[in-house]
């Protein structure tokens, strides 16, 4: 596996990988890799001739009071995991490589960026859309893979790719991979490292409460009451606050006030200890 830090070297490496019409699948990450990331890499290997992964902790998607400095960084260990999974190239740019002196461009995706995490983290999805667009232009993959755990991020990236007519990858080649969970049901996340053993046990109750809410909604229960019950159960489990717990259209993220059998996702964000955890599940 090549580990590359300069854009000019990345372009040469990508050109070499593409010789003979070979295809590239891309897995962008912020590092602190876990089984969820490695599942993306394995799926990427099944979809293309070569896999390129990136590790870049993007400062533009962190707010001024968020955990940029504390975000876990373990480049050597992460690189070893990626090499063991058969990744061809690890793109690990510096901040100066990604945002050189004088950088002045921002991508903002209206609508899907404005709700849920976008409402409580202003500017977050601008940072996501901007860095992912740059990564796509740098790597020029045939297909890119993202975890469904951050469903809103996936919706933003797909919308950005469609609106900007991106061709590598096409919007339809941005693939969501099902959330990988611990045995307890807790969605795997790099931020789970912030949890104590007790908090990890408590945090697993969020997914259980979500499943009960979905069963109620699909069974015909009143939507608002089902969501209120879910939030109360999450707080009773030991979470200190619930930022949101909404049923939304799976594509547009429009708030739904009744289910009606349409394609929907239940999205939740809640805080426990030092961590803000997000999760989502399909309804219907």
C-alpha positions in Angstrom: 0.0 0.0 0.0 1.3 3.5 -0.9 0.7 6.2 1.7 0.6 9.6 -0.1 0.6 13.1 1.4 1.0 15.3 -1.7 -1.6 15.9 -4.4 0.8 15.6 -7.3 1.9 12.2 -6.0 -1.7 11.1 -5.6 -2.5 12.0 -9.2 0.4 9.9 -10.5 -0.7 7.0 -8.3 -4.3 7.2 -9.5 -3.3 7.4 -13.1 -1.2 4.2 -12.6 -4.1 2.4 -11.0 -6.4 3.2 -13.9 -4.1 1.8 -16.6 -5.9 -0.8 -18.7 -9.3 0.5 -17.8 -9.0 -0.6 -14.1 -11.6 0.8 -11.7 -11.2 2.6 -8.4 -13.5 2.4 -5.3 -13.0 5.2 -2.8 -13.6 5.1 1.0 -13.1 8.5 2.6 -12.6 8.5 6.4 -11.4 10.7 9.3 -9.4 7.8 10.7 -9.9 6.2 14.2 -11.0 3.2 12.1 -13.3 0.5 13.4 -15.1 -2.5 11.9 -17.6 -0.2 10.3 -14.9 1.4 8.2 -13.3 -2.0 7.3 -16.7 -3.2 6.2 -16.8 -0.3 3.7 -13.3 -1.3 2.5 -14.4 -4.9 1.9 -17.5 -3.8 0.0 -15.2 -1.5 -2.0 -13.0 -4.4 -3.0 -16.0 -6.2 -4.3 -17.0 -3.3 -6.5 -13.7 -2.3 -8.2 -10.3 -3.4 -9.2 -8.5 -1.1 -6.7 -9.4 0.6 -3.4 -8.2 4.1 -2.4 -9.0 5.2 1.2 -8.4 8.6 2.7 -7.7 9.8 6.2 -8.3 13.4 6.8 -9.7 15.1 10.0 -11.5 17.9 8.2 -11.4 21.1 10.4 -14.1 22.8 8.3 -16.8 20.4 9.6 -16.1 21.1 13.2 -17.7 24.0 15.1 -15.7 26.3 17.4 -16.9 24.4 20.5 -16.6 20.9 19.0 -14.0 18.2 19.4 -11.5 18.9 16.6 -8.5 18.8 18.9 -9.7 15.8 20.9 -10.8 13.8 17.9 -8.9 10.5 18.0 -5.9 10.3 15.6 -3.9 7.1 15.2 -2.4 7.2 11.7 0.0 4.3 12.0 -2.5 1.8 13.4 -5.1 2.9 10.8 -2.7 2.5 8.0 -1.8 -1.0 9.1 -5.5 -1.9 9.2 -6.1 -0.6 5.6 -3.0 -2.4 4.3 -4.2 -5.6 5.8 -7.5 -5.2 3.9 -5.8 -4.8 0.6 -6.1 -1.0 0.1 -3.9 0.1 -2.8 -3.4 3.8 -1.8 -3.9 5.7 1.4 -4.4 9.4 0.7 -3.5 11.3 3.9 -3.2 15.0 3.0 -2.2 17.7 5.5 -4.5 20.6 6.2 -2.2 22.8 4.0 -2.5 20.4 1.1 -6.3 20.3 1.3 -6.8 24.0 2.1 -3.7 25.9 0.8 -3.0 29.5 1.6 -5.7 31.8 0.1 -8.3 29.0 -0.1 -11.7 30.7 -0.4 -14.3 28.3 -1.8 -17.2 26.7 0.1 -20.0 24.4 -1.1 -23.4 24.7 0.6 -26.2 22.3 -0.1 -29.6 23.8 0.8 -32.5 21.8 2.2 -30.9 18.5 3.3 -28.2 20.3 5.1 -30.5 22.6 7.1 -32.3 20.1 9.4 -31.4 17.6 12.1 -27.6 17.8 12.6 -27.5 20.8 10.3 -29.7 22.8 12.6 -27.6 22.1 15.7 -24.2 22.2 14.0 -24.3 25.3 11.7 -21.8 25.0 8.8 -21.1 21.4 9.5 -22.4 20.1 6.2 -20.8 22.9 4.2 -17.6 21.5 5.5 -18.6 18.0 4.6 -19.7 18.8 1.1 -16.7 20.9 0.4 -14.1 18.3 1.5 -15.9 15.4 -0.2 -16.2 17.3 -3.5 -12.4 18.0 -3.3 -11.7 14.4 -2.4 -13.7 13.2 -5.4 -11.9 15.6 -7.7 -8.5 14.4 -6.3 -9.1 10.7 -6.4 -11.6 10.5 -9.4 -13.1 7.2 -8.2 -15.6 5.2 -10.2 -17.6 4.5 -7.0 -17.5 5.8 -3.5 -18.8 4.2 -0.3 -20.1 5.7 2.9 -21.7 4.2 6.0 -25.4 4.7 6.4 -24.9 5.5 10.1 -24.8 9.2 9.1 -27.8 9.1 6.8 -28.0 12.9 6.5 -24.3 13.1 5.4 -25.1 10.5 2.7 -28.1 12.5 1.5 -26.0 15.7 1.4 -23.2 14.1 -0.6 -25.6 12.5 -3.1 -27.4 15.8 -3.6 -24.1 17.7 -4.0 -22.9 15.2 -6.6 -26.2 15.3 -8.5 -26.4 19.1 -8.5 -22.8 19.6 -9.6 -23.0 16.9 -12.3 -20.1 15.0 -10.9 -19.0 12.2 -13.2 -16.4 10.5 -11.0 -18.3 9.2 -9.2 -21.8 9.8 -10.6 -24.4 10.5 -7.9 -25.8 7.0 -8.4 -22.3 5.5 -7.7 -22.3 6.9 -4.2 -23.1 3.8 -2.3 -24.5 3.6 1.2 -23.5 0.6 3.3 -25.6 -0.6 6.1 -24.6 0.5 9.6 -22.4 -1.9 11.4 -23.4 -2.5 15.1 -21.8 -3.9 18.2 -23.4 -7.0 19.7 -25.4 -4.7 22.0 -27.0 -2.9 19.0 -24.9 0.3 19.5 -23.9 1.7 16.1 -20.1 1.7 15.7 -18.6 5.1 15.8 -15.1 6.6 16.4 -16.8 8.7 19.1 -17.7 5.6 21.0 -14.1 5.8 22.3 -15.3 8.8 24.5 -17.7 6.5 26.4 -16.9 4.8 29.7 -17.9 1.1 30.1 -21.1 2.1 31.9 -21.9 4.8 29.3 -21.4 2.3 26.5 -24.0 -0.1 28.1 -26.4 2.8 28.5 -25.8 4.0 25.0 -26.9 0.7 23.6 -30.4 1.5 24.8 -30.8 4.2 22.2 -31.0 1.7 19.3 -33.4 -0.5 21.4 -35.7 2.5 21.9 -35.6 3.3 18.2 -36.6 -0.3 17.3 -39.5 -0.1 19.7 -40.6 3.2 18.2 -40.4 1.8 14.6 -42.5 -1.3 15.6 -45.1 1.0 17.1 -45.2 3.3 14.0 -45.4 0.4 11.6 -48.1 -1.1 13.8 -50.3 2.0 13.3 -49.5 3.9 16.6 -49.8 7.7 16.6 -46.4 9.1 15.3 -45.9 11.9 17.8 -46.6 9.7 20.8 -44.3 7.0 19.5 -41.5 9.6 19.1 -42.1 11.1 22.5 -42.0 7.7 24.1 -38.7 6.9 22.3 -37.1 10.1 23.5 -38.2 9.5 27.1 -36.8 6.0 27.0 -33.4 7.3 25.7 -33.2 9.9 28.5 -34.2 7.2 31.1 -31.3 5.1 29.9 -28.8 7.7 31.0 -28.5 10.2 28.1 -28.4 13.8 29.2 -30.3 15.2 26.2 -31.9 14.3 22.9 -31.0 16.8 20.2 -33.7 15.4 17.9 -35.7 12.2 17.3 -37.6 12.6 14.0 -39.2 10.6 11.2 -38.1 12.0 7.9 -38.4 11.3 4.2 -35.5 9.1 3.3 -34.4 11.2 0.3 -35.3 14.8 1.0 -35.2 14.6 4.9 -38.5 16.5 5.0 -40.1 16.0 8.4 -43.0 13.6 8.4 -46.0 14.2 10.7 -47.5 10.9 9.7 -45.9 7.8 8.2 -48.3 6.7 5.6 -46.1 3.8 4.4 -43.6 6.0 2.5 -39.8 5.4 2.4 -38.7 7.0 5.7 -35.8 7.0 8.2 -36.0 7.5 11.9 -33.1 9.8 12.8 -31.8 10.4 16.4 -29.0 12.4 18.0 -28.4 12.3 21.7 -25.7 13.2 24.2 -24.2 10.9 26.9 -21.0 11.7 28.8 -18.5 13.3 26.5 -20.1 12.0 23.3 -22.8 13.1 20.9 -24.1 10.0 19.2 -26.2 9.7 16.1 -28.2 6.8 14.7 -30.9 6.1 12.1 -33.0 3.2 11.0 -35.3 2.5 8.0 -39.1 2.6 8.6 -41.2 0.4 6.3 
